[in-house]
Amino acid sequence: MKIYLDLLFILNFIYDFLILITVDVTLKRNAKIKRILLATTWGAISTFIILIPVSSYFLLLLKVIAGIIMTLIAFGYKNLKYLGNNLIYLYMVSVILAGFLYYLKIEFNNWSYLIILAIAPLILYLYIKEQKKLKKIINYYATVKITFKNNKTLTLKGFIDSGNKLKDPITNKYIILINKNKLKGIYNIRSPMYIPIKTVNNKSLLECISLKNIEIEHKIYNNYLLGLSETFTGFDEIDCLLNYHLLEE
């Protein structure tokens, strides 16, 4: 059986690139294209693992390790849950795409792999489109870019919280919440505002600062304040709690 190494590399490069792009868009990782291309190159090179004369179990272990490395190169490391989610989606998308291409190969055995692979972007486009629809139903995750008065920016992953309906009664601006420590080295708090809020047990004052604007999913808002919490530490890779009012706009 002849194996054309150059063709094997090219096919797997395209295949891995499409998978990583799908994971990036689906999970909104916002990875730089350079990192994705570097990870794709590693993935294509690691394909040659199949040429190593080892047992099938050891070969499977090597493939898993190669997948972990590819994920780390593309999306970096925050914690084990972050890495685990990336890996799950990586293999899930890979299985879906591989299964569909295998089906095409069986049904149309006179097609070349190149022609079948040319259909892959369409398959992944449809997959990403459906994932976006599903995410709108299941959750309210969004990428948030905060621009401060000093023009410095902070990009976070936010969650639209149905319980966050905080609003300044004087300026009528809505409030999003982040941990105060997120501002270290970015913004020096000099003259904060203290907004009265109701908590579960009692009433209190929330330290807030005004912003230049916030950008959520490429849409800019000017009617928001940033609430600084010392107790909110984030969850499930979430850095800030967005205001429920966003769903009404």
N, C-alpha and C positions, 0 to 999 in steps of 0.2 A: 504493500500500500504506500503510495507516494504522498508525502506531506509537503506542501509548498509553504515554507516558513513565512515568506513575505506576505502571501495571501492570508495566512492564518493571523498574522499580526494586524493587518489592515482591517479584516473582518471584525476581530475582537476589539480593536480600537474604536470602531464605529459603534459596535454593540455596547461597550462599556460607557462610552460617552453619552449615548442616549439614555442608558439606565441612570447614570449620575445626574443628568439634567432633570430627569423625571423625579428623582428623589429630592433634588434641590427645590424644584418648583412645588412639589406636593407638600413638603415639610417646611417650605419657606425658610430655607437655611441661608439664602442670599450669599452663597459661596462665590468667590472670585473665579472668573473663567480660567485664570492661570492655574489655580489650584485644581479645578476640575480636569483641565487638560493634563496636568502633571499626574493626577490620580489615574486618568484614563491610560496614559502611557505606561504607568506601572501595571495596571490591570492587563494591558495587552501583552506586556513582557512576561508577566506571571503566568500567562496561558501556557508557556512552554514547560510548565511544571509537569504537564501530562507526558512529556518525553522522558521524565526521570524514571528509571526502572526500580520502583518501590512498590510496596503492597498497596492495595486499594484503600485500606484504612489510613495509612500514613499519607497517601495522596489526598484523601479527603481533608485531613488535618492541615496539610499545606495550603489547600484551597481556601479553607476557613481563615487561616492566618493571613493569606494574601488579600482576602476580602476585608479583613479588619484594617490592614495597612492602607488599602485603597480608600476606605471610609475616613480614616484619620487624616490622610493627605487632603482629601476633598473638603471635609467639613470640620476638621480639628477635633479637639477633645474638651468637653466641659465637665461631664461626669459620666458615670456608667450608664445611667438611664438614657442620656443623650446619645451615647455611642450605640446602645442597644436598639433604640428607635431607628437610628440610621441604618444599622445592619439589617433589621427586620424588613424595612422598606426596600433596601438594596436587593435582598434575596427574593422578596415578594415580587418586585417588578421584574427581576431577572427570570423568575419561574414563569410569570405570565407571558413575557415576551418570547422566551425560549419555547414554551408550549405552543404558542400560536405559530411561530416560524416552523416548528417541527410538523405541525398540522398541515401547513402549506406545502412543505416538502413532500409529505406523504400523498397529499391530494394531487399535487402538480409536480410529479417527480421529474418532469422534463425541464423544470425551471432551475436556473443556476442559483447558488447561494447569494450571489450579488443582487440578482433581481428580487429575491425574497427579502433580503436585508434592506433593499430600497423602500420596501413597504413599512419597515419598522418605525420610521418617524411618524407615519400616519397612525399606526397602532398606539404609539406612546402619546400622541396628541389627543386622541380620543380618551385614553386612560387618564391623562392629566385633567382634561375637561370634566370628566365624571368625578374625579377626586375633588375638584374644586366645588362642584355642586354638593357633594357629600359633606364636605367640611362646613359649608354654610348651614347645613342642617344640624350637624352634630355639635359644632363648637363655634366660638367667635374669636379665633386667634387672628392677630394682625401685627404686622411690622410697623413700628412707630419711630419716627425721626423727630426728635425734639430740638428746636432751635431756640437758644437762650438769647437774652438781651445783648450779651457780649458777642453774639454771632457764632459761638461755639455750638456744636451739635452733639447729640447723644442718640444712638440708634438702639432700640430695645425691642424685645418681643412682648407684646401686650395681649391682654385677654379682656374682652368686653364683659364686665361683671354686671349681672342683672341686679345685684344688690348695691352697686355704686351709682346712686342718683344724686350725688353731692353737687350742690350749686351755691355759689356765693350770692346771698340775697341782695347785696348792694350793686355789684357789677353785672349780675345775672350770667356770670361765666360758669361753665361747668368745670368739674375738678377731676383730674386723673391722679392716681396714687402711685408713688414709687418709694423705695427705701431711700432715706436721706443720704446714706453712704454712697449712693450712685453718683452724687454730685462732686465728690472729692476730686480735686484737680481739674474740674471742668467749669464749675461756677461757684463764685464766692458769695455766699448769702449775706447781704448787708441790711436790707430793709424788707423783711418778710411781712406778709399779711397773716392775720390770725382769723380764720373763718369759724364761726360757731357751727358745730355739727352734732347730730344725735347719734349715739352709739347704742349698742344693745342694752347696756346697763344705765347709762346716764348721758349727760351732755358734756361736751368738751370743746376745746379750741384746736383747730388743725392749722399747722404752719404751712403757708402756701407762698409761692412766688409767681409773678407774672412771666409770660413767655412771649417771644417774638411770634412763634407759631408752632404748630405740630403738623406733621405730614403722616397720614395713615393711608396706605395703599394708594399712593400717588395723588392723594387729595389733601389740600392744605386747609387747616382750620385756625382761626384767630380768636375764637371765643372760649378758650380753655385756660385754666390755671393748673399749676403743678402742686399737688399736695404732697408734703414731705412726711413720711411715716417712719418711726423708729422701730416699729414692731413688724411691719410687713417685710418679709424676707424673700418673697417669690415662691413659686411652686411649679413643678413640671416645666422647667426652663422659662417660666414667665417672669419678666422683670417689672412689669407695671400693670395696674388694674385700670382699664379704660372705663369711661363713663357710659352708662347704658343709653344715654341720649344719642350716641352715635348711630344706634340702630333706627332711630326715628328721623335722622337727617337724610 
